[in-house]
Amino acid sequence: MVLSVSTLAREQKKFIIDQLEHIEHSLHPSVTEDEELIRRALFAVRNKSVTFERYVPTTSTLFTTVQDVRPTHVTVHFQEGNIQCNCPQEDWCRHKISVLLSLYQYIDSVQDWTSKWRSKKSVNLHLLASERTPESWLAMVNEVMSHQLQEGRQIEKYLISNIAENAQSKLKKHTPFEREWQPIYNLFIEIAILNKLWQHILESQSNINSDYFEYFFDRRFEVIQNTIHEISGKSRLFATDPFFDALQVLVRELLLERKHHIGRRLNIYLLFWDTIFIEKRRAEEELSILHQYAEDAKKNTNTKLSDDVPLPTVLNVFHIILKDYDSLKNNLTTIQPKEMNIYFGLAKFSYSRNEERAYELILKAMLPHLNEYINNYLLPSQRQVYVRRVHSLFEHINLTEQEELMLFSAFGVYGVQPYSQYLLKVKRYEEWAALHQLYPSSISYLETCGLKEVLEVAPEVTLPLYHYYALEEVNQKSRMNYKQAVRIWKMMKSAAKKCGKTYFWTDYIQSIREQYKRLRALQEELEKGNLLA
């Protein structure tokens, strides 16, 4: 059967147009390499270098050859929705584009499509990159992102990462040659892309509260963190100051003027002010701007400030940096239980800066709200990890006995291990045993909580625990559990001997034997374990 390309093109019109739209968003006319790619694809179409060899209707597969320096084979899978080329270039190559344009010419004008694509070119990225000013770098980001983000059009959540990576790949081509400028450029475009993307998501009312966005953000945060640490270890050029000024504005916008994921936005803000923005005059300037935001918010004259921004908390960052402990202490009276996670980050920020006074003030202000936060704001699956992290912070400050009890009371069942360590530290062994009777677990967990230390110092308090866990095994009524019960009784026997209660042990094991005389398998295990001797 003779292949009718025009008929095939009309049948697969939606696929062809969708692929060309993808090309429009992936390739930017301001990027020299992308413009060259389209030019060479058009050259192949005009010179009839594309040969449609055969079409397999059963699988909707079109086999073509593009006559280049050497023949290149392109396969279009209409049913699966993809195009394959045997050239080494990844993603879009001139061969794939030339095949699509050769099909498109049976549907509409290729020249019109090309003119429309080229009309989006407003600036030359090479010229902007050569100027090397913050304004030029920002204009480059805006140019690339404006091509990726159509005004008012929502972004599918699974495309967020692709859009950012595509923009970065185009901007990375203009990275400065000088090694000392490269991390600054990389950091600048990371923050500028994130800020622009976040702004578009909010304006287009796209879904930002999704696992896709959180995964994307956490990956970008890791890259930003690594780049910042690379910059912080090097001396700065005087010429880079304007770029850090521009970054200060971008980071502030990201925190104060965007919405959702306030904890993640604050993490970026703290990261910059902990590592990059280290000058006192810069901190004083930022504090003044934040006070202005606060004043405007009171007068309802600043519509840019997002309603999810805890401004007193942000002000605390600069009270810590500038060592204004009175203002910090005053602001800490406004803490709410729902803000615990934010203050957790603020405490770590203080600790990383060796601000011991601020660190202690923050943790002690958090203390009365921990119970409500853990039990009402955290999922049960999150509580164990959170308690462990919080306790690691409180270990670095001195607490009164009442404060210690308040802390461990807030932890509840999730703080058994740290509370056990505290009771051992203050040598309250009976309370240690009572705690583990209140929150029973297992012998192996007891060992992680300091069982061996208690056995050395106060073995008598362990006897009720061994009794409880042994009977728990017996109640399972299986040979394997009976064997485990005998192992526990052996430990109990050793503890009784250690504290001089041999007669108690003899009476106890005889009572156990009598109580469970109908359990033949248990009696056999008792005999094997030599517990009756």
Disulfide bonds with the S-S distance in Angstrom:
none
